[in-house]
Amino acid sequence: MYDKLRNEFEAGENSFLITLRCELKWDWDAFYKCTSLMYEVAMLENQKPAIDMWIAQGFWSMDTWVKEWSSNENFPRPQPEKYKQALMILNELAYLLFNGESPYMDNTLEKLAKNDV
């Protein structure tokens, strides 16, 4: 799981970031694969006394870089409301990692991250 997430954060082969950056395409399947991994890793990391630097940097980058890269008015966003929700999911996953708790009282974030709604 950690190797897969590192591949995502490094914009490796078949990652959400590589498609976003090189093809200027928001690949929803790749996005949810990535956010599902992020959720699972955040839950595991919250059991530990410290977060590895690459994980912290990856969560921060996903929350900030994706928003910046895709905010250009020429970036194709065929589903604007879904896109806004996707940015919210990235932000809330970062919140989960850094604060150790979900911004929700129930398992809503897990469902959103795994596209299980």
VMD Tcl script that builds the backbone (N, CA, C; Angstrom):
set m [mol new atoms 351]
animate dup $m
set s [atomselect $m all]
$s set {name element resname resid chain x y z} {
  {N N MET 1 A 0.822 -1.190 0.000}
  {CA C MET 1 A 0.000 0.000 0.000}
  {C C MET 1 A 0.875 1.267 0.000}
  {N N TYR 2 A 1.906 1.280 0.826}
  {CA C TYR 2 A 2.780 2.450 0.895}
  {C C TYR 2 A 3.527 2.672 -0.421}
  {N N ASP 3 A 3.954 1.587 -1.067}
  {CA C ASP 3 A 4.644 1.718 -2.358}
  {C C ASP 3 A 3.713 2.311 -3.414}
  {N N LYS 4 A 2.468 1.883 -3.400}
  {CA C LYS 4 A 1.485 2.415 -4.355}
  {C C LYS 4 A 1.237 3.896 -4.105}
  {N N LEU 5 A 1.154 4.275 -2.840}
  {CA C LEU 5 A 0.936 5.690 -2.531}
  {C C LEU 5 A 2.154 6.524 -2.918}
  {N N ARG 6 A 3.338 6.000 -2.668}
  {CA C ARG 6 A 4.554 6.728 -3.075}
  {C C ARG 6 A 4.561 6.943 -4.590}
  {N N ASN 7 A 4.167 5.925 -5.350}
  {CA C ASN 7 A 4.064 6.052 -6.809}
  {C C ASN 7 A 3.091 7.166 -7.177}
  {N N GLU 8 A 1.980 7.249 -6.477}
  {CA C GLU 8 A 1.004 8.320 -6.719}
  {C C GLU 8 A 1.624 9.683 -6.440}
  {N N PHE 9 A 2.252 9.820 -5.289}
  {CA C PHE 9 A 2.817 11.107 -4.889}
  {C C PHE 9 A 3.979 11.536 -5.786}
  {N N GLU 10 A 4.690 10.577 -6.345}
  {CA C GLU 10 A 5.827 10.884 -7.231}
  {C C GLU 10 A 5.409 10.978 -8.693}
  {N N ALA 11 A 4.102 10.961 -8.955}
  {CA C ALA 11 A 3.569 11.023 -10.319}
  {C C ALA 11 A 4.165 9.906 -11.172}
  {N N GLY 12 A 4.171 8.725 -10.604}
  {CA C GLY 12 A 4.709 7.561 -11.292}
  {C C GLY 12 A 3.748 7.006 -12.323}
  {N N GLU 13 A 4.127 5.857 -12.841}
  {CA C GLU 13 A 3.358 5.201 -13.888}
  {C C GLU 13 A 1.912 4.969 -13.470}
  {N N ASN 14 A 0.983 5.335 -14.351}
  {CA C ASN 14 A -0.461 5.154 -14.158}
  {C C ASN 14 A -1.030 5.900 -12.949}
  {N N SER 15 A -0.336 6.918 -12.495}
  {CA C SER 15 A -0.824 7.657 -11.323}
  {C C SER 15 A -1.794 8.761 -11.739}
  {N N PHE 16 A -2.583 9.179 -10.782}
  {CA C PHE 16 A -3.493 10.299 -10.988}
  {C C PHE 16 A -2.714 11.554 -11.382}
  {N N LEU 17 A -1.632 11.829 -10.676}
  {CA C LEU 17 A -0.867 13.052 -10.929}
  {C C LEU 17 A -0.236 13.097 -12.307}
  {N N ILE 18 A 0.259 11.967 -12.789}
  {CA C ILE 18 A 0.901 11.982 -14.109}
  {C C ILE 18 A -0.124 12.278 -15.198}
  {N N THR 19 A -1.310 11.740 -15.049}
  {CA C THR 19 A -2.373 12.014 -16.021}
  {C C THR 19 A -2.809 13.467 -15.938}
  {N N LEU 20 A -2.942 13.959 -14.724}
  {CA C LEU 20 A -3.350 15.351 -14.517}
  {C C LEU 20 A -2.317 16.308 -15.114}
  {N N ARG 21 A -1.059 16.023 -14.858}
  {CA C ARG 21 A 0.004 16.928 -15.297}
  {C C ARG 21 A 0.290 16.845 -16.789}
  {N N CYS 22 A 0.419 15.643 -17.314}
  {CA C CYS 22 A 0.857 15.479 -18.700}
  {C C CYS 22 A -0.275 15.510 -19.720}
  {N N GLU 23 A -1.411 14.961 -19.346}
  {CA C GLU 23 A -2.526 14.895 -20.288}
  {C C GLU 23 A -3.586 15.957 -20.033}
  {N N LEU 24 A -3.410 16.726 -18.954}
  {CA C LEU 24 A -4.407 17.716 -18.538}
  {C C LEU 24 A -5.799 17.084 -18.481}
  {N N LYS 25 A -5.834 15.918 -17.853}
  {CA C LYS 25 A -7.074 15.167 -17.757}
  {C C LYS 25 A -7.279 14.750 -16.311}
  {N N TRP 26 A -8.493 14.953 -15.815}
  {CA C TRP 26 A -8.842 14.507 -14.474}
  {C C TRP 26 A -9.405 13.101 -14.615}
  {N N ASP 27 A -8.589 12.118 -14.299}
  {CA C ASP 27 A -8.985 10.713 -14.396}
  {C C ASP 27 A -9.657 10.314 -13.077}
  {N N TRP 28 A -10.979 10.187 -13.123}
  {CA C TRP 28 A -11.739 9.937 -11.892}
  {C C TRP 28 A -11.387 8.605 -11.259}
  {N N ASP 29 A -11.191 7.573 -12.053}
  {CA C ASP 29 A -10.827 6.275 -11.491}
  {C C ASP 29 A -9.474 6.359 -10.787}
  {N N ALA 30 A -8.518 7.006 -11.415}
  {CA C ALA 30 A -7.194 7.170 -10.806}
  {C C ALA 30 A -7.272 8.055 -9.562}
  {N N PHE 31 A -8.123 9.079 -9.609}
  {CA C PHE 31 A -8.287 9.951 -8.448}
  {C C PHE 31 A -8.769 9.148 -7.246}
  {N N TYR 32 A -9.813 8.349 -7.434}
  {CA C TYR 32 A -10.359 7.591 -6.309}
  {C C TYR 32 A -9.428 6.463 -5.854}
  {N N LYS 33 A -8.634 5.937 -6.765}
  {CA C LYS 33 A -7.617 4.962 -6.362}
  {C C LYS 33 A -6.621 5.639 -5.424}
  {N N CYS 34 A -6.220 6.840 -5.791}
  {CA C CYS 34 A -5.270 7.603 -4.990}
  {C C CYS 34 A -5.876 8.007 -3.642}
  {N N THR 35 A -7.081 8.549 -3.643}
  {CA C THR 35 A -7.674 9.009 -2.384}
  {C C THR 35 A -8.005 7.838 -1.462}
  {N N SER 36 A -8.320 6.694 -2.026}
  {CA C SER 36 A -8.549 5.513 -1.208}
  {C C SER 36 A -7.255 5.108 -0.494}
  {N N LEU 37 A -6.153 5.112 -1.235}
  {CA C LEU 37 A -4.850 4.833 -0.618}
  {C C LEU 37 A -4.512 5.880 0.443}
  {N N MET 38 A -4.769 7.129 0.141}
  {CA C MET 38 A -4.486 8.202 1.101}
  {C C MET 38 A -5.271 7.987 2.389}
  {N N TYR 39 A -6.526 7.627 2.256}
  {CA C TYR 39 A -7.347 7.395 3.445}
  {C C TYR 39 A -6.770 6.249 4.281}
  {N N GLU 40 A -6.470 5.151 3.634}
  {CA C GLU 40 A -5.955 3.981 4.361}
  {C C GLU 40 A -4.624 4.302 5.051}
  {N N VAL 41 A -3.740 4.989 4.352}
  {CA C VAL 41 A -2.446 5.333 4.940}
  {C C VAL 41 A -2.629 6.327 6.084}
  {N N ALA 42 A -3.505 7.292 5.933}
  {CA C ALA 42 A -3.744 8.253 7.016}
  {C C ALA 42 A -4.224 7.537 8.275}
  {N N MET 43 A -5.093 6.562 8.110}
  {CA C MET 43 A -5.590 5.817 9.264}
  {C C MET 43 A -4.461 5.022 9.931}
  {N N LEU 44 A -3.575 4.440 9.135}
  {CA C LEU 44 A -2.435 3.712 9.695}
  {C C LEU 44 A -1.442 4.657 10.370}
  {N N GLU 45 A -1.180 5.784 9.731}
  {CA C GLU 45 A -0.221 6.748 10.270}
  {C C GLU 45 A -0.702 7.349 11.588}
  {N N ASN 46 A -2.002 7.455 11.766}
  {CA C ASN 46 A -2.536 8.007 13.006}
  {C C ASN 46 A -2.289 7.091 14.198}
  {N N GLN 47 A -1.874 5.866 13.937}
  {CA C GLN 47 A -1.533 4.919 14.999}
  {C C GLN 47 A -0.073 5.071 15.437}
  {N N LYS 48 A 0.696 5.840 14.684}
  {CA C LYS 48 A 2.136 5.960 14.932}
  {C C LYS 48 A 2.454 7.281 15.643}
  {N N PRO 49 A 3.605 7.344 16.305}
  {CA C PRO 49 A 3.971 8.584 16.992}
  {C C PRO 49 A 4.439 9.706 16.061}
  {N N ALA 50 A 4.846 9.360 14.831}
  {CA C ALA 50 A 5.337 10.374 13.890}
  {C C ALA 50 A 4.989 9.963 12.465}
  {N N ILE 51 A 4.904 10.949 11.595}
  {CA C ILE 51 A 4.587 10.728 10.178}
  {C C ILE 51 A 5.882 10.843 9.379}
  {N N ASP 52 A 6.120 9.885 8.491}
  {CA C ASP 52 A 7.292 9.983 7.613}
  {C C ASP 52 A 7.175 11.239 6.747}
  {N N MET 53 A 8.304 11.862 6.497}
  {CA C MET 53 A 8.327 13.123 5.754}
  {C C MET 53 A 7.693 12.997 4.378}
  {N N TRP 54 A 7.970 11.931 3.633}
  {CA C TRP 54 A 7.438 11.801 2.280}
  {C C TRP 54 A 5.913 11.713 2.293}
  {N N ILE 55 A 5.359 11.119 3.337}
  {CA C ILE 55 A 3.908 11.020 3.442}
  {C C ILE 55 A 3.319 12.405 3.713}
  {N N ALA 56 A 3.890 13.122 4.664}
  {CA C ALA 56 A 3.409 14.472 4.977}
  {C C ALA 56 A 3.507 15.379 3.750}
  {N N GLN 57 A 4.647 15.320 3.070}
  {CA C GLN 57 A 4.828 16.149 1.878}
  {C C GLN 57 A 3.833 15.764 0.785}
  {N N GLY 58 A 3.581 14.480 0.625}
  {CA C GLY 58 A 2.645 14.012 -0.392}
  {C C GLY 58 A 1.221 14.481 -0.128}
  {N N PHE 59 A 0.771 14.370 1.108}
  {CA C PHE 59 A -0.577 14.833 1.448}
  {C C PHE 59 A -0.688 16.342 1.245}
  {N N TRP 60 A 0.345 17.072 1.671}
  {CA C TRP 60 A 0.330 18.529 1.507}
  {C C TRP 60 A 0.325 18.888 0.023}
  {N N SER 61 A 1.140 18.206 -0.771}
  {CA C SER 61 A 1.195 18.489 -2.204}
  {C C SER 61 A -0.127 18.174 -2.892}
  {N N MET 62 A -0.724 17.068 -2.538}
  {CA C MET 62 A -2.010 16.724 -3.148}
  {C C MET 62 A -3.049 17.805 -2.841}
  {N N ASP 63 A -3.035 18.285 -1.622}
  {CA C ASP 63 A -4.013 19.303 -1.231}
  {C C ASP 63 A -3.740 20.648 -1.906}
  {N N THR 64 A -2.499 20.991 -2.130}
  {CA C THR 64 A -2.178 22.311 -2.677}
  {C C THR 64 A -1.885 22.297 -4.180}
  {N N TRP 65 A -0.990 21.410 -4.606}
  {CA C TRP 65 A -0.567 21.411 -6.007}
  {C C TRP 65 A -1.712 21.071 -6.945}
  {N N VAL 66 A -2.518 20.071 -6.612}
  {CA C VAL 66 A -3.624 19.675 -7.495}
  {C C VAL 66 A -4.583 20.844 -7.687}
  {N N LYS 67 A -4.871 21.540 -6.616}
  {CA C LYS 67 A -5.771 22.695 -6.689}
  {C C LYS 67 A -5.174 23.785 -7.586}
  {N N GLU 68 A -3.893 24.072 -7.386}
  {CA C GLU 68 A -3.242 25.109 -8.189}
  {C C GLU 68 A -3.181 24.715 -9.664}
  {N N TRP 69 A -2.751 23.493 -9.945}
  {CA C TRP 69 A -2.572 23.033 -11.323}
  {C C TRP 69 A -3.895 23.023 -12.081}
  {N N SER 70 A -4.951 22.598 -11.432}
  {CA C SER 70 A -6.232 22.448 -12.122}
  {C C SER 70 A -7.134 23.679 -12.004}
  {N N SER 71 A -6.655 24.733 -11.367}
  {CA C SER 71 A -7.493 25.925 -11.199}
  {C C SER 71 A -7.456 26.864 -12.411}
  {N N ASN 72 A -6.536 26.630 -13.320}
  {CA C ASN 72 A -6.482 27.452 -14.528}
  {C C ASN 72 A -7.818 27.367 -15.257}
  {N N GLU 73 A -8.301 28.484 -15.724}
  {CA C GLU 73 A -9.613 28.508 -16.380}
  {C C GLU 73 A -9.670 27.643 -17.635}
  {N N ASN 74 A -8.516 27.348 -18.226}
  {CA C ASN 74 A -8.485 26.504 -19.425}
  {C C ASN 74 A -8.418 25.008 -19.105}
  {N N PHE 75 A -8.252 24.681 -17.823}
  {CA C PHE 75 A -8.209 23.263 -17.456}
  {C C PHE 75 A -9.612 22.680 -17.624}
  {N N PRO 76 A -9.735 21.580 -18.357}
  {CA C PRO 76 A -11.068 21.013 -18.600}
  {C C PRO 76 A -11.674 20.383 -17.343}
  {N N ARG 77 A -12.836 20.896 -16.954}
  {CA C ARG 77 A -13.558 20.369 -15.795}
  {C C ARG 77 A -14.994 20.091 -16.222}
  {N N PRO 78 A -15.248 18.925 -16.806}
  {CA C PRO 78 A -16.594 18.639 -17.321}
  {C C PRO 78 A -17.645 18.499 -16.227}
  {N N GLN 79 A -17.226 18.235 -14.991}
  {CA C GLN 79 A -18.166 18.077 -13.877}
  {C C GLN 79 A -17.742 19.027 -12.748}
  {N N PRO 80 A -18.073 20.320 -12.858}
  {CA C PRO 80 A -17.567 21.301 -11.891}
  {C C PRO 80 A -17.912 20.996 -10.432}
  {N N GLU 81 A -19.096 20.511 -10.143}
  {CA C GLU 81 A -19.464 20.223 -8.756}
  {C C GLU 81 A -18.676 19.036 -8.212}
  {N N LYS 82 A -18.487 18.034 -9.049}
  {CA C LYS 82 A -17.700 16.862 -8.649}
  {C C LYS 82 A -16.242 17.266 -8.440}
  {N N TYR 83 A -15.753 18.165 -9.273}
  {CA C TYR 83 A -14.388 18.676 -9.140}
  {C C TYR 83 A -14.226 19.414 -7.809}
  {N N LYS 84 A -15.180 20.265 -7.460}
  {CA C LYS 84 A -15.122 20.979 -6.178}
  {C C LYS 84 A -15.109 20.000 -5.012}
  {N N GLN 85 A -15.924 18.953 -5.118}
  {CA C GLN 85 A -15.955 17.946 -4.064}
  {C C GLN 85 A -14.610 17.212 -3.989}
  {N N ALA 86 A -13.996 16.957 -5.129}
  {CA C ALA 86 A -12.699 16.275 -5.154}
  {C C ALA 86 A -11.639 17.096 -4.422}
  {N N LEU 87 A -11.626 18.398 -4.640}
  {CA C LEU 87 A -10.671 19.257 -3.934}
  {C C LEU 87 A -10.944 19.238 -2.436}
  {N N MET 88 A -12.214 19.201 -2.063}
  {CA C MET 88 A -12.588 19.131 -0.654}
  {C C MET 88 A -12.093 17.814 -0.050}
  {N N ILE 89 A -12.221 16.718 -0.781}
  {CA C ILE 89 A -11.760 15.419 -0.293}
  {C C ILE 89 A -10.257 15.460 -0.021}
  {N N LEU 90 A -9.486 16.030 -0.941}
  {CA C LEU 90 A -8.040 16.128 -0.738}
  {C C LEU 90 A -7.717 16.943 0.509}
  {N N ASN 91 A -8.416 18.030 0.699}
  {CA C ASN 91 A -8.196 18.874 1.873}
  {C C ASN 91 A -8.545 18.124 3.158}
  {N N GLU 92 A -9.635 17.406 3.143}
  {CA C GLU 92 A -10.068 16.694 4.344}
  {C C GLU 92 A -9.196 15.474 4.635}
  {N N LEU 93 A -8.613 14.874 3.613}
  {CA C LEU 93 A -7.654 13.798 3.850}
  {C C LEU 93 A -6.385 14.342 4.503}
  {N N ALA 94 A -5.941 15.508 4.069}
  {CA C ALA 94 A -4.791 16.152 4.715}
  {C C ALA 94 A -5.124 16.484 6.166}
  {N N TYR 95 A -6.329 16.973 6.402}
  {CA C TYR 95 A -6.774 17.271 7.769}
  {C C TYR 95 A -6.722 16.000 8.619}
  {N N LEU 96 A -7.203 14.896 8.072}
  {CA C LEU 96 A -7.194 13.624 8.781}
  {C C LEU 96 A -5.769 13.222 9.148}
  {N N LEU 97 A -4.856 13.310 8.194}
  {CA C LEU 97 A -3.478 12.919 8.462}
  {C C LEU 97 A -2.847 13.809 9.530}
  {N N PHE 98 A -2.976 15.109 9.376}
  {CA C PHE 98 A -2.263 16.035 10.257}
  {C C PHE 98 A -2.928 16.253 11.606}
  {N N ASN 99 A -4.219 16.045 11.696}
  {CA C ASN 99 A -4.922 16.264 12.964}
  {C C ASN 99 A -5.334 14.974 13.659}
  {N N GLY 100 A -5.223 13.851 12.964}
  {CA C GLY 100 A -5.514 12.580 13.583}
  {C C GLY 100 A -6.988 12.259 13.722}
  {N N GLU 101 A -7.811 13.080 13.116}
  {CA C GLU 101 A -9.251 12.822 13.177}
  {C C GLU 101 A -9.904 13.334 11.912}
  {N N SER 102 A -11.014 12.741 11.594}
  {CA C SER 102 A -11.779 13.153 10.420}
  {C C SER 102 A -12.584 14.406 10.760}
  {N N PRO 103 A -12.810 15.263 9.780}
  {CA C PRO 103 A -13.677 16.415 10.026}
  {C C PRO 103 A -15.149 16.012 10.152}
  {N N TYR 104 A -15.443 14.733 9.952}
  {CA C TYR 104 A -16.809 14.213 10.068}
  {C C TYR 104 A -16.932 13.358 11.317}
  {N N MET 105 A -18.143 13.246 11.823}
  {CA C MET 105 A -18.404 12.435 13.010}
  {C C MET 105 A -18.562 10.954 12.662}
  {N N ASP 106 A -18.797 10.651 11.400}
  {CA C ASP 106 A -19.050 9.274 10.989}
  {C C ASP 106 A -18.036 8.866 9.919}
  {N N ASN 107 A -18.349 7.893 9.113}
  {CA C ASN 107 A -17.402 7.408 8.103}
  {C C ASN 107 A -17.604 8.075 6.736}
  {N N THR 108 A -18.118 9.285 6.726}
  {CA C THR 108 A -18.361 10.007 5.479}
  {C C THR 108 A -17.086 10.201 4.669}
  {N N LEU 109 A -15.993 10.572 5.316}
  {CA C LEU 109 A -14.750 10.807 4.583}
  {C C LEU 109 A -14.258 9.518 3.923}
  {N N GLU 110 A -14.349 8.418 4.617}
  {CA C GLU 110 A -13.944 7.141 4.023}
  {C C GLU 110 A -14.776 6.847 2.777}
  {N N LYS 111 A -16.085 7.057 2.868}
  {CA C LYS 111 A -16.962 6.818 1.718}
  {C C LYS 111 A -16.618 7.752 0.561}
  {N N LEU 112 A -16.363 9.015 0.856}
  {CA C LEU 112 A -16.008 9.975 -0.187}
  {C C LEU 112 A -14.678 9.602 -0.843}
  {N N ALA 113 A -13.689 9.259 -0.020}
  {CA C ALA 113 A -12.357 8.928 -0.535}
  {C C ALA 113 A -12.374 7.678 -1.393}
  {N N LYS 114 A -13.265 6.759 -1.068}
  {CA C LYS 114 A -13.344 5.494 -1.799}
  {C C LYS 114 A -14.468 5.488 -2.841}
  {N N ASN 115 A -15.082 6.642 -3.023}
  {CA C ASN 115 A -16.196 6.784 -3.963}
  {C C ASN 115 A -17.276 5.735 -3.694}
  {N N ASP 116 A -17.581 5.595 -2.430}
  {CA C ASP 116 A -18.566 4.604 -1.990}
  {C C ASP 116 A -19.804 5.309 -1.423}
  {N N VAL 117 A -20.280 6.302 -2.179}
  {CA C VAL 117 A -21.459 7.058 -1.721}
  {C C VAL 117 A -22.624 6.849 -2.638}
}
mol reanalyze $m
mol bondsrecalc $m
mol representation Tube
mol addrep $m
